[in-house]
Amino acid sequence: MAKAEFVNKMFNDIAPKYDLLNDVLSVGTHRLWKKKFINFALKQKPNSALDCATGTGDIAFKLKESISGKVVGIDFSEGMIEYANERAKTESQKVEFKVADIQKLPFADKEFDITTISFGIRNVENLGLGLSELGRVSNGVYILEFGQPKNGLYKKAYFNMLKMYVPVFGLISKRKDAYEYLIASSETFPSAEKFVDIMKANMSFKNYGCIPVFGGIAYIYFANNEG
């Protein structure tokens, strides 16, 4: 099974447990990380935003609280978009959700002030193409993604702890393989300066950088023309 097909089916299956999954992977702190991520992206004072791999829509809804123009959330998974649309019925902030592939975004060049993506870029089959599309449709790209702590002992302890949860999550989600994949992808995905170099090779902005979160369990990446 191709990666794209596997990832699509996996997220359709685990959509109802997605927030729980992020709680486990982030040791219960992903909501704080996302708040920091959103505040950082909003420093560009955008009037529009595209949130990719939007999942249940939490980033998109929070962005809309501060953005007067349009906010769109897209996801490769139909199950995730269905879940986000259900949430939209009870949210005060109006966000448009649609199924779309980050590797072929159905938007015009520079249609959005910013694009954001949290915990989704490592699941893109063609990483270079996905990054290129994020840069094409916006004037600034902001990414929150799991990575690896630079401290070797901390890194080993963190991933060993996650692997202990595999049987438990398998019982909860009925998709043990999904949890194994997400841990493995977090453990091997290029992070910190390595990922910044990949961004530079696939986008055309003046400024690039990364900010470690929780000792490097995750990183906030940015590419923009500010300053």
MOTA-V651090 format. One record per residue. NEAR is the number of other C-alpha atoms within 10 Angstrom. D_CENTER is the distance of its C-alpha to the mean C-alpha in Angstrom with 1 decimal. Layout:
# MOTA-V651090
near-><NEAR;NEAR>
d_center-><D_CENTER;D_CENTER>
This chain:
# MOTA-V651090
near-><6;7;12;15;10;14;20;17;16;18;20;19;18;20;22;15;14;16;16;16;20;15;14;14;22;19;13;12;13;19;15;12;17;18;13;14;23;21;13;14;22;16;9;15;12;19;16;20;28;27;26;28;27;28;29;25;26;16;22;28;25;16;25;20;12;16;16;11;12;14;24;22;28;26;25;24;23;19;22;28;25;18;16;26;18;13;14;18;10;9;11;10;15;16;19;16;23;18;18;18;18;25;18;12;16;11;13;10;14;15;15;24;18;27;28;27;25;23;22;18;20;19;19;19;16;14;17;15;16;19;21;19;22;29;25;21;22;22;23;25;27;25;22;25;22;28;25;24;23;14;10;10;9;15;18;13;10;18;18;11;13;16;14;10;15;18;14;12;20;15;10;14;19;14;16;16;14;22;23;17;15;17;17;13;15;21;19;12;17;17;26;22;14;10;17;17;14;15;23;17;12;17;20;16;17;11;13;19;18;18;16;20;20;13;15;20;23;23;27;23;25;21;23;20;13;11;5>
d_center-><22.9;20.6;17.0;15.8;18.3;17.5;13.7;14.7;17.4;15.6;13.0;16.0;18.0;15.7;14.4;17.0;16.1;12.3;12.5;15.3;13.4;10.9;14.1;15.7;13.2;13.1;16.8;16.5;15.0;11.3;12.7;14.4;11.6;9.7;13.2;13.7;10.6;11.7;15.3;14.6;13.2;16.1;18.6;18.8;20.3;18.6;20.5;17.9;14.1;11.9;8.5;7.0;5.7;7.2;8.5;11.4;10.9;11.0;9.2;11.3;14.3;14.2;14.0;16.8;19.0;19.4;19.3;22.5;21.6;19.4;15.8;14.4;11.5;11.2;10.2;12.0;13.3;16.3;16.3;13.1;14.5;17.8;16.5;14.8;18.1;20.1;18.4;19.2;22.8;23.0;20.8;22.9;20.3;20.4;17.3;17.6;15.4;16.0;15.3;14.4;13.4;11.3;14.2;16.6;15.5;18.5;18.9;21.4;21.1;20.0;19.8;17.2;17.6;13.9;10.7;7.3;3.7;1.9;3.1;3.6;5.7;8.2;9.1;10.3;14.1;15.2;12.9;15.5;15.8;12.1;12.2;15.6;14.7;12.1;15.1;17.6;16.7;16.2;17.9;15.1;11.6;9.3;6.3;5.6;6.0;8.9;12.1;15.8;18.2;20.9;23.6;24.8;26.1;23.1;20.9;23.4;23.8;20.1;19.6;23.0;22.3;19.2;21.4;24.0;21.9;21.6;24.8;24.0;20.6;22.4;25.0;22.6;20.3;22.9;20.4;21.0;19.9;16.4;16.2;18.1;15.7;12.6;14.8;16.3;13.2;12.1;15.8;16.2;13.2;14.6;13.6;15.3;17.9;17.5;14.1;15.5;18.3;16.3;14.8;18.5;19.8;17.7;17.6;20.5;20.1;22.3;20.1;17.5;16.6;14.6;15.0;15.1;14.1;16.5;18.4;15.7;14.0;10.8;10.8;10.1;10.8;12.7;15.0;17.6;21.3;22.1;25.4>
